[in-house]
Amino acid sequence: MPLMQILEMLSYLVTIFGLPLAIFFFVFEQRKERINEEEEIYQMLADGYTNFLTLSLDHPDLRLQSEDATTNLDGDQRDRLLAMFSILISLFERAYLVAYEPDMPERRRRRWASWEDFMREWCRRADFRAALPKLLPGEDPAFAVYIRRLADEEAGRQSS
């Protein structure tokens, strides 16, 4: 068999098997990279929430770790509480914008469920719900609708 025929057969084999295999590996690597990017984003958001919780511990007089609304605050405390809620809303909005989709795959839905749990936890506080009208102007409209719905649901659960 002449060398040219052998090389031609080898080129056909590469075309038949090598090209689809290369495409498969390319798609596989792209998917893996996308999953890694999602993990990184989720970790950055989780770190942001952890930082917020640490910040809330630095202000024990605001009783942010309590499920009950903080009452009888002086002007400085009310300002700090509103600032803390503003930081929290900003973090929740960021999580909503990068992690929420109406029809998420199961992996993303599980991650989002933890964020929704955090939001619901804060929406159980009457002082947080009361601050929402001050906090939501200028935020993403879809996020504002979403967090208001959660707040209404949690307020309804507490009144029943």
C-alpha positions, 0 to 999 in steps of 0.5 A: 500500500503506497504511503499516500493511501495510508496517509489518506486513510489516516486523515479519514480516521482522524476526520471520522473519530478525532473531530467528534471526539474533539468537539465532545471534549470541548463541550465537556470542558465548557460545561465544567468551566461553567459549573466552576464559574457558578460555584465561584459566584455562589461562594463569593455570595456566601462569603458576602453573607458571612461577612454581613453576619459578622458585621451584625455581630459587631452591632449587638445593640441592634439585635440582628441575630434575634428573630424579633424586631428591634424596638426602642432604638435611638436615632443613631441605632435606627440609622445603623439598622437601616444601613445594615438592612440596606447592605442585606438588600444589596446582597440579596439583590446581587444573589437574585440577579446572578443566581435566580432563574424561573426555570432553573436546573436542579443543581441551581435550584438547590443553591437558590433555595438556601438564598430564599431561606435567608430572605424568608428568615429576614422577612419574618422580622417586622422591622425588616418588612417595614424598612422595605419601602425605603430600601427597594426604590432603585433596586431591580424591579423583578427582585423588588417584586420577589422580595415583597412577595416573600415578605407578604407570605412571611407576614401572613404566616405570622398572623395566622 
